[in-house]
């Protein structure tokens, strides 16, 4: 079998099977450029991290999200732009208006998780949320040099992590 493009004879990456009006099966071998020219959607396999990196580099939504912050972990959108990492699952909600258009575009309109969730997830999620909030409060207490409050928050975090 010839692995070259039917149009330009470069190495073929796409093999398209069509049925013509007479009911005959026609197989096309196409390189990436010819597949695009034929109107075949070519979508690169990119990780969410790469998508976010591209989004950040393009600068889209920078102004719209610059004042946003997560009320759970305290991450600001500006911090996210610098670190290129989200701090907790709640950041998706906090930065929704900026991230949703990107996710919908890259996921062909889908932005909702539709997989299974373990039964225990509800309890575990609440515990994780509490820990994240306490850590943000701890960070603020240390920044304010309120070491007595920071020690109490540290103890609360340790207690939650044990259970």
The 8 nearest C-alpha neighbors of each residue, nearest first, counted from 0:
[[1, 2, 3, 28, 11, 26, 14, 4],
 [2, 0, 3, 4, 28, 11, 5, 10],
 [3, 1, 11, 10, 0, 4, 28, 12],
 [4, 2, 10, 11, 8, 9, 1, 5],
 [3, 5, 29, 8, 11, 28, 9, 30],
 [4, 6, 28, 8, 29, 7, 3, 27],
 [7, 5, 4, 8, 29, 33, 28, 9],
 [6, 8, 4, 9, 5, 33, 30, 3],
 [9, 7, 4, 3, 5, 6, 10, 11],
 [10, 8, 4, 3, 7, 11, 30, 29],
 [11, 9, 3, 4, 30, 2, 8, 12],
 [12, 10, 30, 4, 3, 29, 2, 28],
 [11, 13, 30, 29, 31, 10, 14, 28],
 [14, 12, 29, 11, 28, 15, 30, 31],
 [13, 15, 28, 27, 29, 16, 26, 12],
 [14, 16, 27, 26, 13, 17, 28, 29],
 [15, 17, 26, 25, 27, 14, 24, 18],
 [18, 16, 25, 24, 26, 19, 15, 27],
 [17, 19, 24, 23, 22, 25, 20, 16],
 [18, 20, 22, 21, 23, 17, 24, 25],
 [21, 19, 22, 18, 23, 24, 17, 25],
 [20, 22, 19, 23, 18, 24, 25, 17],
 [23, 21, 19, 20, 18, 24, 25, 17],
 [22, 24, 18, 19, 21, 25, 20, 17],
 [25, 23, 18, 17, 19, 22, 26, 16],
 [24, 26, 17, 16, 18, 23, 27, 19],
 [27, 25, 16, 15, 17, 24, 28, 14],
 [26, 28, 15, 14, 29, 16, 25, 5],
 [27, 29, 14, 4, 5, 11, 13, 15],
 [30, 28, 4, 11, 13, 34, 33, 5],
 [29, 31, 11, 12, 4, 33, 32, 10],
 [32, 30, 34, 33, 35, 12, 29, 13],
 [33, 31, 35, 34, 30, 36, 29, 37],
 [32, 34, 36, 35, 30, 31, 29, 37],
 [35, 33, 37, 31, 39, 36, 32, 29],
 [34, 36, 38, 32, 39, 33, 37, 31],
 [35, 37, 33, 38, 34, 32, 39, 31],
 [38, 36, 34, 35, 39, 33, 32, 40],
 [37, 39, 35, 36, 40, 34, 33, 41],
 [38, 40, 34, 35, 37, 41, 36, 33],
 [41, 39, 38, 42, 35, 34, 37, 36],
 [40, 42, 39, 35, 43, 31, 34, 38],
 [43, 41, 40, 44, 45, 105, 39, 35],
 [42, 44, 45, 41, 46, 40, 105, 50],
 [45, 43, 42, 46, 41, 49, 47, 50],
 [46, 44, 43, 49, 50, 47, 48, 42],
 [45, 47, 49, 48, 50, 44, 51, 43],
 [46, 48, 50, 49, 51, 45, 52, 102],
 [47, 49, 51, 46, 50, 52, 83, 45],
 [48, 50, 52, 46, 51, 47, 45, 53],
 [51, 49, 47, 53, 52, 48, 54, 46],
 [50, 52, 54, 48, 49, 53, 55, 47],
 [51, 53, 49, 55, 54, 50, 48, 56],
 [54, 52, 56, 50, 51, 55, 49, 57],
 [55, 53, 51, 57, 52, 56, 50, 59],
 [54, 56, 58, 52, 57, 53, 51, 80],
 [57, 55, 53, 58, 54, 52, 59, 51],
 [56, 58, 54, 55, 59, 53, 52, 60],
 [57, 59, 55, 56, 61, 60, 54, 62],
 [60, 58, 61, 57, 54, 55, 62, 56],
 [59, 61, 63, 62, 97, 64, 58, 65],
 [60, 62, 64, 59, 63, 58, 65, 55],
 [61, 63, 65, 60, 64, 59, 66, 58],
 [64, 62, 60, 61, 65, 97, 66, 96],
 [65, 63, 67, 61, 62, 66, 60, 76],
 [64, 66, 62, 76, 77, 67, 61, 63],
 [67, 65, 64, 68, 76, 75, 63, 77],
 [68, 66, 64, 76, 65, 75, 94, 93],
 [69, 67, 75, 74, 76, 73, 93, 70],
 [68, 70, 73, 93, 74, 71, 90, 72],
 [71, 69, 73, 72, 68, 132, 93, 74],
 [70, 72, 132, 69, 73, 131, 128, 89],
 [73, 71, 135, 131, 132, 74, 69, 70],
 [72, 74, 69, 70, 135, 71, 68, 75],
 [75, 73, 69, 68, 72, 78, 86, 76],
 [76, 74, 68, 78, 77, 67, 73, 79],
 [75, 77, 79, 78, 67, 65, 68, 64],
 [76, 78, 80, 75, 79, 65, 81, 66],
 [79, 77, 75, 81, 76, 80, 82, 74],
 [78, 80, 76, 82, 83, 77, 81, 84],
 [79, 81, 77, 83, 78, 82, 76, 55],
 [80, 82, 78, 79, 83, 77, 84, 76],
 [83, 81, 79, 84, 80, 78, 85, 77],
 [84, 82, 79, 80, 81, 52, 85, 51],
 [85, 83, 82, 79, 86, 80, 48, 81],
 [84, 86, 87, 79, 90, 83, 74, 88],
 [85, 87, 74, 84, 72, 90, 88, 79],
 [86, 88, 89, 90, 85, 72, 131, 71],
 [89, 87, 90, 91, 86, 85, 92, 128],
 [90, 88, 91, 92, 87, 93, 71, 69],
 [91, 89, 93, 92, 88, 69, 87, 94],
 [90, 92, 89, 94, 95, 93, 88, 98],
 [93, 91, 95, 90, 89, 94, 88, 69],
 [92, 94, 90, 69, 91, 95, 68, 89],
 [95, 93, 91, 92, 97, 96, 90, 98],
 [96, 94, 92, 98, 99, 97, 91, 93],
 [97, 95, 94, 99, 98, 100, 64, 93],
 [96, 98, 95, 94, 60, 99, 64, 100],
 [97, 99, 95, 101, 100, 96, 94, 102],
 [100, 98, 102, 95, 101, 96, 97, 103],
 [101, 99, 103, 102, 98, 104, 97, 96],
 [102, 100, 104, 98, 99, 103, 105, 54],
 [101, 103, 99, 105, 104, 100, 106, 110],
 [104, 102, 108, 106, 100, 109, 110, 101],
 [103, 105, 101, 107, 102, 106, 108, 100],
 [104, 106, 102, 103, 107, 101, 108, 50],
 [105, 107, 103, 109, 108, 104, 102, 110],
 [108, 106, 104, 105, 109, 103, 102, 110],
 [107, 109, 103, 106, 104, 110, 105, 102],
 [110, 108, 106, 103, 107, 111, 102, 104],
 [109, 111, 103, 102, 108, 106, 112, 99],
 [112, 110, 109, 113, 103, 114, 108, 102],
 [111, 113, 114, 110, 109, 115, 116, 106],
 [114, 112, 111, 115, 116, 110, 109, 117],
 [115, 113, 112, 116, 111, 117, 110, 109],
 [114, 116, 117, 113, 112, 118, 120, 119],
 [115, 117, 118, 120, 114, 119, 121, 113],
 [116, 118, 120, 119, 115, 121, 123, 114],
 [119, 117, 120, 116, 121, 122, 115, 123],
 [120, 118, 117, 121, 122, 123, 116, 124],
 [119, 121, 123, 117, 118, 122, 124, 116],
 [120, 122, 124, 119, 123, 125, 118, 117],
 [123, 121, 125, 124, 120, 119, 126, 118],
 [122, 124, 120, 126, 125, 121, 127, 119],
 [123, 125, 127, 121, 126, 122, 120, 128],
 [126, 124, 128, 122, 127, 123, 129, 121],
 [125, 127, 123, 129, 128, 124, 130, 122],
 [128, 126, 130, 124, 129, 125, 131, 123],
 [129, 127, 125, 131, 126, 130, 124, 132],
 [128, 130, 126, 132, 127, 131, 133, 125],
 [129, 131, 127, 133, 128, 132, 156, 134],
 [132, 130, 134, 128, 72, 129, 133, 71],
 [133, 131, 71, 129, 135, 134, 130, 72],
 [132, 134, 136, 130, 135, 131, 137, 129],
 [135, 133, 137, 131, 136, 132, 130, 138],
 [134, 136, 138, 72, 132, 137, 133, 73],
 [137, 135, 133, 139, 134, 138, 140, 132],
 [138, 136, 134, 140, 149, 135, 139, 152],
 [137, 139, 135, 141, 136, 140, 134, 142],
 [138, 140, 142, 136, 137, 141, 143, 135],
 [141, 139, 137, 143, 145, 149, 142, 138],
 [140, 142, 144, 138, 143, 139, 145, 149],
 [141, 143, 139, 144, 140, 138, 145, 137],
 [144, 142, 140, 141, 145, 139, 146, 138],
 [145, 143, 141, 142, 146, 140, 149, 139],
 [146, 144, 140, 143, 147, 148, 141, 149],
 [147, 145, 149, 148, 144, 150, 141, 140],
 [146, 148, 150, 149, 145, 151, 140, 144],
 [147, 149, 151, 150, 146, 145, 152, 140],
 [148, 150, 146, 152, 137, 147, 140, 151],
 [151, 149, 153, 147, 148, 152, 146, 154],
 [152, 150, 148, 154, 153, 149, 155, 147],
 [151, 153, 155, 149, 154, 150, 137, 156],
 [154, 152, 150, 156, 151, 155, 149, 157],
 [155, 153, 157, 151, 152, 156, 158, 150],
 [154, 156, 152, 158, 153, 157, 159, 151],
 [155, 157, 153, 159, 154, 158, 130, 160],
 [158, 156, 160, 154, 155, 159, 153, 161],
 [159, 157, 155, 161, 156, 160, 154, 162],
 [160, 158, 156, 161, 162, 157, 155, 130],
 [159, 161, 157, 158, 162, 156, 130, 126],
 [162, 160, 158, 159, 157, 156, 155, 154],
 [161, 159, 160, 158, 157, 126, 123, 156]]
